Amino acid sequence: MSNFQEKITFIWDCADLLRGPYKRNEYQKVILPFTVLKRFDCVLSDSKSKVLETYNQFKGQFENTEHVLQEASKDKKGNPLGFYNYSKYDFKTLLEDPEHIEQNLIHYIDSFSKNVQDIFEKFKLKAQIEKLSKTDRLFRLVKKFSESKVDLHPDVVSNHEMGTIFEELTRKFAEQSNEEAGDHFTPKDVVELMTKLMFIENGVHLTKKNLIKTVYDPACGTGGMLSSCKDFISKMNESVDIVLFGQEINDEIFAICKSDMLIRGEDANNVKGGDDLSTLSKDQFPNEKFDYIISNPPYGTKWEADQDEVIKESKKGFEGRFGAGTPRIKDGQLLFLQHMISKMKLKEKSRIAVITNGSPLFTGDAGSGESDIRKWIIEGDLIEAIIALPHQMFYKTGIGTYIWILTNEKPIERVGKIQLIDATSKFKKMRKSLGSKRQYISPEDIKEILEYYENFKPSRNIKIFDNEEFGYTKITVERPLQLNYCVNEERLENLYSYSAFSKLAESKSKNPDEKLKEEEEGKAEQEEIIKALKSVGDKTYKNWDEFEELVKNALKNIKLTPIFIKNIILKLSEHDETAEYVLDGKGKKQADSNLRDSEKIPLKEDIQEYFDREVKPYYPDGWMDRSKDKIGYELNFTQYFYKYVPPRPLEEIETDIKKVTDEIAELVKEDVE
């Protein structure tokens, strides 16, 4: 298409008409749906007269004319279009009645088939038409879109070209509207890298004939990843029948995606969504499995709104999507990852490419939901590679991000292993930043990252580990309880922090007189206990049994439970490494909970040998409580690619400090003079 860029520029320039009533970040609310409307207008023109004739023939005869109108709506080759419009209006005839253009345009939109009306409802186009009419912009905008420069007929602009035009407009608006871009639009350079990584090990399977392949994005945004996958496969093998599926929760973004699918000639019914259709709680493809799954789900977004349904499904175990566990409520990325894995084909096998921030890699200790999910994924040998991207790659965040490549059909050399790739230095600086995006991955960078992936040999930027390397046993290290005991004023004051003791002087009675009486009686009992304890004297003891006998004897005339007395003793005690060990009823050392510690021991290590080597030298009297062992998994990129940078020499630092000090002194001297 020779005038490809010209059409994009012309449509983009139409936004100039919106200046004043609309802010720059609101232009897309009008231009995108009008572009869609114009494309549909052009596509339907070949069979418009036939559809009108059919509508006039059957209206009133059937309650639902959907079927006959769909039959009548075809392209020049006689292929069904999948949507229709039975209005007499189009962009040109709308201009013939300027005074009624608002109501006529509304009628035109209401005459579309339901699948298209759904798109314009999600765009909230009628509200924009009303605003355009009130601000005297509607007629001028329709006229602008009626010009020959915006001829979007399939004879002039193919489905693929139209999809590219729409994608380019969406990208430009996303870049302009940095406020929202990060939620719904993944930069093209990142999408290209993801797509190539997903297909790099699977390309040979796509060269066969008579193939049908499905691609799914559970957080599809504007559909850019889906389109990128189809374009990639089509370039490899034009004969492959590629079916796209997606789900998107944001109404307007869903409308953009569904429009793009229709514009490209895809089955738009395979794109589901809207404000009440969250992928996590309302999966719209519950029984579907897919060949390729690609997504950039939201980072660090609470899944509180989905909590009830997610927890309910997690209780089904692996009969549901979340059998491995649930992460903390503030971040749903690992829920999306489990959801994607649940969509993998077991027989034909599948591949996944997904972007996350660092949280799913290492957040959560052993035994937490996050760690259990990682354990399930890693022990299932699903992770093929994880690639650390450069910072400042996205419009709305500059944080570090990672591409995960997962599959249930690893090449033999990758079985039981995970490849980590440090691509944080593979970028070029942008001439002009777009929100938080200040860097991009060039074609040369992409090529180099793909070479890292294919190389599969350890190097400065590549680390290869057995799955087991990422696992550890978290053991609990106990140290003995050693206390000294003394009855003095300071420690007696500690008794009031023991709730059972302080509550002696409280009353739940609502009767004021009775309440006062009970409180006074309680205070008297407290004073009695303290007086009895003082009879022990203020000598310091280092043996529990000896001090316990003294306390029990002092309190023998006061009715107190054994647990109450035990807690009194604890309140009168302090840690003392020179004191005797506190023993339990079986003569074993009691553990001091304040000194309790833990160690993460790699799964490949012998736990006892590790403990004897790494812990015993520091805590000779310590021991392991193996009943509390927990298995955890984490993928801490930083520790694997850490590069030690030695501190500057002290002399160099001193020289710099002296230089700055001299400069300050000189400035002060000038001010004084």
C-alpha positions as CSV (number, residue, x, y, z in Angstrom):
1,M,0.0,0.0,0.0
2,S,1.9,3.0,-1.3
3,N,-0.1,5.6,0.7
4,F,0.0,3.5,4.0
5,Q,1.7,6.2,6.1
6,E,-0.4,8.9,4.4
7,K,-3.6,7.4,5.7
8,I,-2.2,7.0,9.2
9,T,-1.1,10.7,9.2
10,F,-4.4,11.9,7.8
11,I,-6.5,10.1,10.4
12,W,-4.1,11.2,13.1
13,D,-4.5,14.8,12.0
14,C,-8.3,14.5,12.3
15,A,-7.7,14.8,16.0
16,D,-6.9,18.5,15.4
17,L,-10.7,19.0,15.2
18,L,-11.1,17.9,18.8
19,R,-8.8,20.6,20.3
20,G,-10.7,22.5,22.9
21,P,-13.5,20.2,24.0
22,Y,-11.1,17.3,24.4
23,K,-7.8,16.9,26.1
24,R,-4.9,15.3,24.1
25,N,-5.2,12.0,26.1
26,E,-8.9,11.9,25.2
27,Y,-8.5,12.1,21.4
28,Q,-8.5,8.3,21.0
29,K,-12.0,8.1,22.5
30,V,-13.2,9.6,19.3
31,I,-10.7,8.9,16.6
32,L,-10.4,5.1,17.1
33,P,-14.2,4.4,17.1
34,F,-14.6,6.7,14.0
35,T,-11.8,4.8,12.3
36,V,-13.5,1.5,13.0
37,L,-16.8,3.0,11.8
38,K,-15.3,4.2,8.6
39,R,-13.7,0.8,7.9
40,F,-17.0,-1.0,8.5
41,D,-18.7,1.5,6.3
42,C,-16.3,0.8,3.4
43,V,-16.4,-3.0,4.0
44,L,-20.2,-3.1,3.9
45,S,-20.5,-0.9,0.8
46,D,-20.3,-3.8,-1.7
47,S,-23.4,-5.6,-0.3
48,K,-25.2,-2.6,1.2
49,S,-28.0,-2.5,-1.4
50,K,-28.6,-6.3,-1.0
51,V,-28.7,-6.0,2.8
52,L,-31.2,-3.0,2.5
53,E,-33.3,-5.0,0.1
54,T,-33.3,-8.1,2.3
55,Y,-34.2,-6.0,5.4
56,N,-37.1,-4.2,3.7
57,Q,-38.3,-7.6,2.4
58,F,-38.3,-9.4,5.7
59,K,-38.8,-6.7,8.4
60,G,-42.1,-7.4,10.2
61,Q,-42.2,-10.9,9.0
62,F,-39.7,-12.4,11.5
63,E,-39.0,-11.4,15.0
64,N,-35.3,-11.9,14.4
65,T,-33.9,-11.1,10.9
66,E,-30.3,-11.6,12.1
67,H,-29.8,-14.8,10.0
68,V,-31.1,-13.5,6.7
69,L,-29.1,-10.2,7.0
70,Q,-25.9,-12.1,7.8
71,E,-26.5,-14.2,4.7
72,A,-26.9,-11.0,2.6
73,S,-23.8,-9.3,3.9
74,K,-20.9,-10.5,1.8
75,D,-17.7,-9.2,0.2
76,K,-17.1,-9.0,-3.5
77,K,-16.1,-12.7,-3.6
78,G,-19.3,-13.8,-1.9
79,N,-17.6,-14.5,1.4
80,P,-19.8,-13.8,4.5
81,L,-18.6,-10.7,6.4
82,G,-19.9,-11.7,9.8
83,F,-21.6,-8.4,10.4
84,Y,-24.1,-6.1,8.7
85,N,-25.9,-2.7,8.7
86,Y,-29.4,-2.2,7.4
87,S,-29.5,1.6,7.7
88,K,-29.9,3.7,4.5
89,Y,-27.1,6.0,5.7
90,D,-23.4,5.8,5.2
91,F,-20.6,8.5,5.7
92,K,-21.5,10.3,2.5
93,T,-25.3,10.4,2.9
94,L,-25.0,11.5,6.5
95,L,-23.5,14.8,5.1
96,E,-26.7,15.5,3.1
97,D,-28.7,16.4,6.2
98,P,-26.4,18.5,8.5
99,E,-29.2,19.6,10.8
100,H,-30.1,16.0,11.8
101,I,-26.6,14.5,11.6
102,E,-26.5,13.5,15.3
103,Q,-29.8,11.5,15.2
104,N,-29.0,10.0,11.8
105,L,-25.6,8.9,12.9
106,I,-27.1,7.3,16.1
107,H,-29.7,5.5,13.8
108,Y,-26.8,4.3,11.6
109,I,-25.0,2.8,14.6
110,D,-28.1,1.2,16.0
111,S,-28.6,-0.5,12.6
112,F,-25.4,-2.6,12.9
113,S,-25.5,-6.3,13.8
114,K,-25.2,-6.9,17.6
115,N,-21.6,-7.9,17.5
116,V,-20.7,-4.5,16.1
117,Q,-23.1,-2.6,18.4
118,D,-21.4,-4.3,21.3
119,I,-18.1,-2.7,20.2
120,F,-19.5,0.8,19.9
121,E,-21.3,0.4,23.3
122,K,-17.9,-0.4,24.9
123,F,-16.4,2.6,23.1
124,K,-19.3,4.7,24.6
125,L,-19.5,6.2,21.1
126,K,-23.0,7.7,21.5
127,A,-21.8,9.8,24.4
128,Q,-19.0,11.1,22.2
129,I,-21.4,11.8,19.4
130,E,-23.5,13.9,21.7
131,K,-20.5,15.8,22.9
132,L,-19.2,16.4,19.4
133,S,-22.6,17.7,18.3
134,K,-22.9,20.1,21.3
135,T,-19.4,21.5,20.5
136,D,-20.1,21.8,16.8
137,R,-17.5,19.2,15.8
138,L,-19.6,16.3,14.6
139,F,-20.4,17.4,11.1
140,R,-16.8,18.5,10.4
141,L,-15.4,15.2,11.7
142,V,-17.8,13.1,9.6
143,K,-16.9,15.2,6.6
144,K,-13.2,14.8,7.3
145,F,-13.6,11.0,7.5
146,S,-15.6,11.1,4.2
147,E,-12.7,12.4,2.2
148,S,-11.0,10.1,-0.3
149,K,-7.8,10.1,1.7
150,V,-9.6,8.0,4.2
151,D,-10.8,5.4,1.7
152,L,-10.5,2.2,3.7
153,H,-12.2,-0.2,1.3
154,P,-10.6,-3.7,1.2
155,D,-9.7,-3.1,-2.5
156,V,-7.5,-0.2,-1.3
157,V,-6.5,-1.4,2.2
158,S,-6.2,-5.1,2.9
159,N,-7.3,-6.6,6.2
160,H,-3.6,-7.0,7.2
161,E,-2.9,-3.4,6.2
162,M,-5.9,-2.1,8.0
163,G,-4.9,-4.0,11.1
164,T,-1.5,-2.4,10.9
165,I,-3.0,1.1,10.5
166,F,-5.2,0.5,13.5
167,E,-2.4,-0.9,15.5
168,E,-0.2,2.1,14.6
169,L,-2.9,4.6,15.6
170,T,-3.5,2.7,18.9
171,R,0.3,2.8,19.6
172,K,0.6,6.5,18.9
173,F,-2.4,7.3,21.1
174,A,-1.0,5.1,23.8
175,E,2.4,6.8,23.7
176,Q,0.6,10.2,23.8
177,S,-1.6,9.1,26.7
178,N,1.2,8.0,29.1
179,E,-1.3,8.1,32.0
180,E,-3.0,4.9,30.9
181,A,-0.7,3.4,28.3
182,G,1.1,1.1,30.7
183,D,-2.0,-0.9,31.6
184,H,-3.1,-1.8,28.1
185,F,-0.2,-1.5,25.6
186,T,3.0,-3.4,25.4
187,P,5.8,-1.6,23.3
188,K,6.3,-3.1,19.9
189,D,9.9,-4.0,20.5
190,V,9.0,-6.1,23.6
191,V,6.2,-7.8,21.7
192,E,8.5,-8.7,18.8
193,L,11.1,-10.2,21.2
194,M,8.4,-12.2,23.1
195,T,6.9,-13.5,19.9
196,K,10.3,-14.7,18.5
197,L,11.3,-16.3,21.8
198,M,8.0,-18.2,21.9
199,F,8.4,-19.7,18.5
200,I,12.2,-20.1,18.4
201,E,12.1,-23.7,19.6
202,N,8.9,-24.6,17.8
203,G,9.4,-23.2,14.3
204,V,9.9,-26.6,12.6
205,H,6.4,-27.6,13.7
206,L,4.9,-24.7,11.9
207,T,6.2,-25.5,8.4
208,K,3.9,-28.5,7.9
209,K,0.8,-28.3,5.7
210,N,-2.9,-28.3,6.8
211,L,-2.1,-26.9,10.3
212,I,-4.6,-25.2,12.6
213,K,-3.0,-23.3,15.5
214,T,-4.6,-21.4,18.3
215,V,-3.1,-18.4,20.1
216,Y,-4.6,-17.0,23.4
217,D,-3.9,-13.9,25.5
218,P,-5.8,-13.8,28.8
219,A,-5.1,-10.1,29.3
220,C,-5.1,-9.1,25.6
221,G,-5.4,-5.3,25.9
222,T,-5.6,-3.9,22.4
223,G,-4.7,-7.3,20.8
224,G,-1.1,-6.4,19.7
225,M,0.4,-9.6,20.9
226,L,-2.2,-11.7,19.2
227,S,-1.7,-9.9,15.9
228,S,2.1,-10.2,16.2
229,C,1.9,-13.9,16.7
230,K,-0.4,-14.3,13.7
231,D,1.9,-12.2,11.5
232,F,4.9,-14.2,12.6
233,I,3.4,-17.6,11.8
234,S,1.9,-16.3,8.5
235,K,5.4,-15.2,7.4
236,M,6.7,-18.6,8.2
237,N,3.9,-20.6,6.6
238,E,1.0,-18.8,4.9
239,S,-1.1,-22.0,4.8
240,V,-1.4,-22.2,8.6
241,D,-5.0,-21.5,9.8
242,I,-4.4,-19.3,12.9
243,V,-7.3,-18.8,15.3
244,L,-6.9,-16.0,17.8
245,F,-8.5,-15.8,21.3
246,G,-8.4,-13.2,24.0
247,Q,-10.0,-11.7,27.1
248,E,-9.8,-8.1,28.3
249,I,-11.5,-6.5,31.3
250,N,-11.4,-2.9,30.3
251,D,-14.5,-1.9,28.3
252,E,-12.8,0.6,25.9
253,I,-9.7,-1.5,25.4
254,F,-11.8,-4.5,24.8
255,A,-13.7,-2.5,22.1
256,I,-10.4,-1.6,20.5
257,C,-9.2,-5.2,20.4
258,K,-12.5,-6.6,19.1
259,S,-12.5,-3.9,16.4
260,D,-9.0,-4.9,15.4
261,M,-10.1,-8.5,15.1
262,L,-13.0,-7.6,12.9
263,I,-10.9,-5.2,10.9
264,R,-8.3,-8.0,10.3
265,G,-11.1,-10.4,9.3
266,E,-10.7,-12.5,12.4
267,D,-13.6,-14.1,14.3
268,A,-14.3,-11.3,16.8
269,N,-16.5,-13.6,18.8
270,N,-13.3,-15.2,20.1
271,V,-12.5,-12.0,21.9
272,K,-14.4,-11.7,25.2
273,G,-14.5,-9.0,27.8
274,G,-15.8,-5.9,29.5
275,D,-15.8,-4.4,32.9
276,D,-17.5,-7.3,34.6
277,L,-15.5,-10.1,32.9
278,S,-12.2,-10.6,34.8
279,T,-10.1,-13.5,33.5
280,L,-9.3,-14.6,37.1
281,S,-12.9,-14.9,38.3
282,K,-14.8,-15.3,35.0
283,D,-12.8,-17.3,32.5
284,Q,-14.6,-17.0,29.2
285,F,-12.9,-20.1,27.7
286,P,-13.3,-22.6,30.6
287,N,-13.0,-25.7,28.4
288,E,-10.5,-24.5,25.8
289,K,-6.8,-25.4,25.5
290,F,-4.4,-23.5,23.2
291,D,-1.2,-24.1,21.2
292,Y,0.4,-20.7,22.1
293,I,-0.3,-18.5,25.1
294,I,1.2,-15.0,25.3
295,S,0.4,-12.2,27.7
296,N,1.6,-9.1,29.7
297,P,-0.8,-9.3,32.7
298,P,-0.9,-6.4,35.1
299,Y,1.9,-6.0,37.6
300,G,1.3,-5.7,41.3
301,T,-2.5,-5.4,40.9
302,K,-4.7,-6.5,43.8
303,W,-7.1,-9.4,43.0
304,E,-9.4,-8.5,45.8
305,A,-12.4,-8.2,43.5
306,D,-11.8,-11.8,42.3
307,Q,-11.0,-13.2,45.7
308,D,-14.2,-15.2,46.4
309,E,-14.2,-17.0,43.1
310,V,-10.5,-17.6,43.1
311,I,-10.4,-19.1,46.6
312,K,-13.5,-21.2,45.7
313,E,-11.8,-22.6,42.6
314,S,-8.5,-23.1,44.5
315,K,-10.3,-25.5,46.9
316,K,-10.9,-27.8,43.9
317,G,-7.2,-28.5,43.7
318,F,-6.0,-29.2,40.2
319,E,-9.5,-29.8,38.9
320,G,-9.5,-26.0,38.9
321,R,-6.9,-23.4,37.7
322,F,-5.4,-22.5,41.0
323,G,-4.5,-25.8,42.6
324,A,-0.9,-24.9,43.3
325,G,-1.9,-22.1,45.7
326,T,-2.8,-18.5,45.9
327,P,-0.4,-15.5,46.3
328,R,-0.9,-12.6,48.6
329,I,-3.9,-10.4,47.7
330,K,-1.8,-7.5,46.5
331,D,-0.4,-9.2,43.4
332,G,-2.2,-11.5,41.0
333,Q,0.6,-12.2,38.5
334,L,1.1,-15.8,39.7
335,L,-2.6,-16.4,39.4
336,F,-2.4,-15.3,35.7
337,L,0.6,-17.7,35.3
338,Q,-1.4,-20.6,36.7
339,H,-4.3,-19.7,34.5
340,M,-2.1,-19.7,31.4
341,I,-0.6,-23.1,32.4
342,S,-4.1,-24.5,32.8
343,K,-4.7,-23.6,29.1
344,M,-1.8,-25.7,27.8
345,K,-2.6,-28.7,25.6
346,L,-1.5,-32.0,27.2
347,K,-1.3,-34.1,24.1
348,E,-0.3,-31.7,21.3
349,K,1.7,-29.6,23.8
350,S,1.9,-25.8,24.2
351,R,4.2,-22.9,24.7
352,I,3.8,-19.8,26.8
353,A,5.5,-16.4,26.8
354,V,4.6,-14.0,29.6
355,I,6.0,-10.8,31.1
356,T,6.2,-10.2,34.8
357,N,8.0,-7.9,37.2
358,G,10.4,-9.4,39.7
359,S,7.8,-10.2,42.4
360,P,6.8,-13.7,41.0
361,L,10.4,-14.7,40.9
362,F,11.3,-14.4,44.5
363,T,8.5,-12.9,46.7
364,G,7.2,-15.2,49.4
365,D,9.1,-17.4,51.8
366,A,9.0,-21.2,51.9
367,G,5.5,-22.4,52.6
368,S,3.9,-19.2,51.2
369,G,1.5,-19.3,48.3
370,E,4.0,-17.7,46.0
371,S,6.7,-20.2,46.8
372,D,4.3,-23.2,46.5
373,I,3.3,-22.0,43.1
374,R,6.9,-21.7,42.0
375,K,7.6,-25.1,43.4
376,W,4.8,-26.6,41.3
377,I,5.9,-24.9,38.1
378,I,9.6,-25.7,38.6
379,E,9.2,-29.3,39.7
380,G,6.8,-29.7,36.8
381,D,9.8,-28.8,34.5
382,L,7.7,-26.1,32.8
383,I,10.2,-23.2,32.7
384,E,12.4,-23.2,29.7
385,A,14.0,-19.8,30.1
386,I,13.6,-16.5,31.9
387,I,15.0,-13.3,30.3
388,A,15.8,-10.2,32.3
389,L,14.9,-7.1,30.2
390,P,16.5,-3.7,30.4
391,H,14.8,-1.2,32.8
392,Q,12.7,1.7,31.5
393,M,11.1,-0.4,28.7
394,F,7.5,0.4,29.4
395,Y,5.4,3.5,29.2
396,K,4.1,3.5,32.8
397,T,6.9,1.9,34.8
398,G,10.7,1.8,34.7
399,I,11.1,-1.2,36.9
400,G,12.8,-4.4,35.9
401,T,10.7,-6.9,33.9
402,Y,11.2,-10.5,32.8
403,I,10.0,-12.7,30.0
404,W,9.2,-16.2,31.0
405,I,9.2,-19.0,28.4
406,L,7.3,-22.1,29.5
407,T,6.5,-25.3,27.7
408,N,5.4,-28.9,28.4
409,E,7.5,-30.2,25.6
410,K,11.2,-29.3,26.2
411,P,13.9,-30.3,23.8
412,I,15.9,-33.1,25.3
413,E,18.9,-30.9,26.2
414,R,16.7,-28.6,28.2
415,V,14.9,-31.2,30.2
416,G,15.3,-30.6,33.9
417,K,17.0,-27.3,33.4
418,I,16.2,-23.6,33.4
419,Q,18.1,-21.0,31.3
420,L,18.6,-17.5,32.7
421,I,19.5,-14.7,30.3
422,D,20.7,-11.3,31.5
423,A,19.6,-9.0,28.7
424,T,19.5,-5.9,30.9
425,S,22.3,-4.2,28.8
426,K,20.7,-5.0,25.4
427,F,19.1,-1.7,24.6
428,K,19.4,1.6,22.8
429,K,18.5,5.0,24.2
430,M,15.4,6.7,22.8
431,R,15.8,10.2,21.4
432,K,12.7,11.2,23.2
433,S,11.2,9.4,26.2
434,L,7.6,8.3,26.2
435,G,6.4,8.3,29.8
436,S,8.8,5.9,31.7
437,K,10.0,4.4,28.4
438,R,13.4,5.8,27.8
439,Q,15.0,2.7,26.1
440,Y,14.1,0.3,23.4
441,I,15.4,-3.1,22.1
442,S,16.7,-2.7,18.6
443,P,16.6,-5.4,15.9
444,E,20.3,-6.0,16.6
445,D,19.6,-6.4,20.3
446,I,16.8,-8.9,19.6
447,K,19.0,-10.9,17.4
448,E,21.7,-11.1,20.1
449,I,19.2,-12.1,22.8
450,L,17.9,-14.9,20.5
451,E,21.4,-16.1,20.0
452,Y,21.9,-16.2,23.7
453,Y,18.7,-18.3,23.9
454,E,19.8,-20.7,21.1
455,N,23.4,-21.0,22.3
456,F,22.4,-22.7,25.6
457,K,25.9,-22.6,27.0
458,P,26.9,-20.8,30.2
459,S,28.6,-17.4,29.6
460,R,28.7,-13.9,31.2
461,N,25.0,-13.3,30.2
462,I,23.8,-16.9,30.3
463,K,23.4,-19.2,33.3
464,I,22.0,-22.7,33.1
465,F,20.8,-24.5,36.2
466,D,19.2,-27.8,37.1
467,N,15.6,-27.2,38.4
468,E,16.7,-28.4,41.8
469,E,19.2,-25.5,42.1
470,F,16.3,-23.1,42.8
471,G,14.9,-25.1,45.6
472,Y,15.8,-25.1,49.3
473,T,14.8,-26.5,52.6
474,K,14.1,-23.9,55.2
475,I,15.1,-25.3,58.5
476,T,14.4,-23.9,62.0
477,V,17.4,-23.4,64.2
478,E,16.6,-23.4,67.9
479,R,18.8,-22.2,70.8
480,P,18.3,-23.1,74.5
481,L,16.3,-20.9,76.8
482,Q,18.6,-19.5,79.5
483,L,17.1,-17.1,82.0
484,N,17.9,-15.4,85.3
485,Y,15.1,-14.4,87.7
486,C,14.7,-11.6,90.1
487,V,11.8,-9.9,92.0
488,N,12.6,-6.2,91.8
489,E,10.5,-3.1,91.0
490,E,11.4,-3.0,87.4
491,R,10.4,-6.6,86.7
492,L,7.3,-6.4,88.9
493,E,6.2,-3.6,86.5
494,N,6.4,-6.2,83.7
495,L,3.5,-8.1,85.3
496,Y,1.1,-5.4,84.0
497,S,2.0,-6.3,80.4
498,Y,0.6,-9.9,81.1
499,S,-3.0,-9.6,80.0
500,A,-4.4,-12.0,82.5
501,F,-2.8,-10.1,85.4
502,S,-3.9,-6.6,84.1
503,K,-7.4,-7.9,83.5
504,L,-7.8,-8.7,87.2
505,A,-8.5,-5.0,87.7
506,E,-11.1,-4.8,84.9
507,S,-14.9,-5.4,85.0
508,K,-17.4,-6.1,82.3
509,S,-20.3,-5.2,84.5
510,K,-22.5,-2.4,83.1
511,N,-23.8,-1.5,86.6
512,P,-21.5,1.4,87.8
513,D,-21.5,0.4,91.4
514,E,-20.8,-3.2,90.7
515,K,-18.2,-2.3,88.1
516,L,-16.3,-0.1,90.7
517,K,-16.5,-2.8,93.3
518,E,-15.1,-5.5,91.0
519,E,-12.3,-3.3,89.8
520,E,-11.3,-2.5,93.4
521,E,-11.3,-6.2,94.3
522,G,-9.1,-6.9,91.3
523,K,-6.6,-4.2,92.2
524,A,-6.5,-5.6,95.7
525,E,-5.7,-9.1,94.3
526,Q,-2.9,-7.6,92.1
527,E,-1.4,-5.9,95.2
528,E,-1.7,-9.2,97.1
529,I,0.2,-11.0,94.4
530,I,2.9,-8.4,94.3
531,K,3.3,-8.3,98.0
532,A,3.6,-12.1,98.1
533,L,6.2,-12.0,95.4
534,K,8.3,-9.4,97.2
535,S,8.7,-11.9,100.1
536,V,11.0,-13.9,97.8
537,G,13.5,-11.1,98.0
538,D,15.5,-9.4,95.3
539,K,18.3,-12.0,94.9
540,T,19.0,-13.1,91.3
541,Y,18.6,-16.8,90.5
542,K,19.8,-18.7,87.5
543,N,17.8,-21.9,87.9
544,W,14.2,-22.2,86.8
545,D,13.3,-25.0,89.2
546,E,14.8,-23.2,92.2
547,F,13.0,-19.9,91.5
548,E,9.7,-21.7,90.6
549,E,9.6,-23.4,94.0
550,L,10.1,-20.1,95.7
551,V,7.4,-18.3,93.7
552,K,4.9,-21.2,94.2
553,N,5.6,-21.2,97.9
554,A,5.1,-17.4,98.1
555,L,1.8,-17.6,96.2
556,K,0.4,-20.7,97.9
557,N,-2.4,-18.8,99.7
558,I,-3.6,-17.2,96.4
559,K,-5.7,-19.3,94.1
560,L,-3.8,-19.1,90.7
561,T,-3.6,-21.6,87.8
562,P,-0.2,-23.2,86.9
563,I,-0.1,-21.3,83.6
564,F,-0.7,-18.0,85.4
565,I,2.3,-18.7,87.7
566,K,4.4,-19.8,84.8
567,N,3.8,-16.5,83.0
568,I,4.5,-14.5,86.2
569,I,7.9,-16.2,86.3
570,L,8.6,-15.4,82.7
571,K,7.7,-11.7,83.4
572,L,10.3,-11.7,86.2
573,S,13.0,-13.2,84.0
574,E,15.6,-12.0,81.5
575,H,17.8,-13.7,79.0
576,D,21.2,-14.6,80.5
577,E,23.8,-16.8,78.6
578,T,25.4,-17.6,81.9
579,A,22.2,-19.0,83.4
580,E,21.3,-22.7,83.5
581,Y,19.2,-24.2,80.7
582,V,15.5,-24.3,81.2
583,L,14.3,-27.9,80.8
584,D,10.9,-29.3,80.0
585,G,9.2,-32.2,81.8
586,K,11.2,-34.8,80.0
587,G,14.5,-33.1,80.8
588,K,15.1,-31.7,77.3
589,K,16.2,-28.1,76.7
590,Q,13.5,-25.7,76.0
591,A,13.9,-23.4,73.0
592,D,14.1,-19.7,73.3
593,S,11.6,-18.3,70.8
594,N,13.4,-14.9,70.8
595,L,16.6,-16.6,69.6
596,R,14.9,-18.7,67.0
597,D,16.5,-18.5,63.5
598,S,16.2,-20.2,60.2
599,E,18.5,-21.3,57.4
600,K,17.9,-21.9,53.7
601,I,19.7,-25.0,52.7
602,P,20.0,-25.8,49.0
603,L,18.1,-29.0,48.1
604,K,21.3,-30.6,46.8
605,E,23.1,-30.1,50.1
606,D,23.0,-32.7,52.9
607,I,21.1,-30.8,55.7
608,Q,23.1,-32.3,58.6
609,E,26.4,-31.6,57.0
610,Y,25.4,-28.1,56.2
611,F,24.2,-27.5,59.7
612,D,27.5,-28.9,61.2
613,R,29.5,-26.8,58.8
614,E,27.6,-23.5,58.7
615,V,25.7,-23.2,62.0
616,K,27.3,-25.3,64.7
617,P,30.5,-23.2,64.8
618,Y,28.5,-20.1,65.7
619,Y,25.8,-21.8,67.9
620,P,27.4,-24.9,69.5
621,D,24.4,-25.5,71.7
622,G,21.9,-24.9,68.9
623,W,19.8,-27.7,67.2
624,M,17.4,-28.1,64.3
625,D,13.7,-28.6,64.8
626,R,13.1,-30.7,61.7
627,S,9.4,-30.9,62.3
628,K,9.2,-27.3,61.0
629,D,11.0,-28.0,57.7
630,K,9.6,-26.3,54.6
631,I,10.5,-26.6,51.0
632,G,10.7,-23.4,49.1
633,Y,11.7,-22.2,45.6
634,E,12.9,-18.8,44.4
635,L,14.6,-17.4,41.3
636,N,16.8,-14.6,42.5
637,F,18.3,-13.2,39.3
638,T,20.5,-10.7,41.1
639,Q,22.5,-13.3,42.9
640,Y,23.2,-15.2,39.7
641,F,24.5,-12.3,37.7
642,Y,25.9,-10.2,40.6
643,K,29.1,-8.4,39.5
644,Y,31.3,-7.2,42.4
645,V,32.4,-3.6,42.1
646,P,35.2,-2.8,44.5
647,P,35.0,0.4,46.5
648,R,37.0,3.4,45.4
649,P,40.5,3.7,47.0
650,L,40.3,5.7,50.2
651,E,43.0,8.1,48.9
652,E,40.9,8.9,45.9
653,I,37.8,9.6,48.1
654,E,39.9,11.9,50.4
655,T,41.2,13.8,47.4
656,D,37.6,14.4,46.2
657,I,36.5,15.5,49.6
658,K,39.4,17.9,49.9
659,K,38.6,19.3,46.5
660,V,35.0,20.0,47.3
661,T,35.9,21.4,50.7
662,D,38.4,23.8,49.1
663,E,35.8,24.9,46.6
664,I,33.3,25.6,49.4
665,A,35.9,27.5,51.4
666,E,36.7,29.6,48.3
667,L,33.0,30.5,47.8
668,V,32.6,31.5,51.4
669,K,35.7,33.7,51.1
670,E,34.3,35.4,48.1
671,D,30.9,36.1,49.9
672,V,32.8,37.6,52.9
673,E,34.9,39.9,50.7
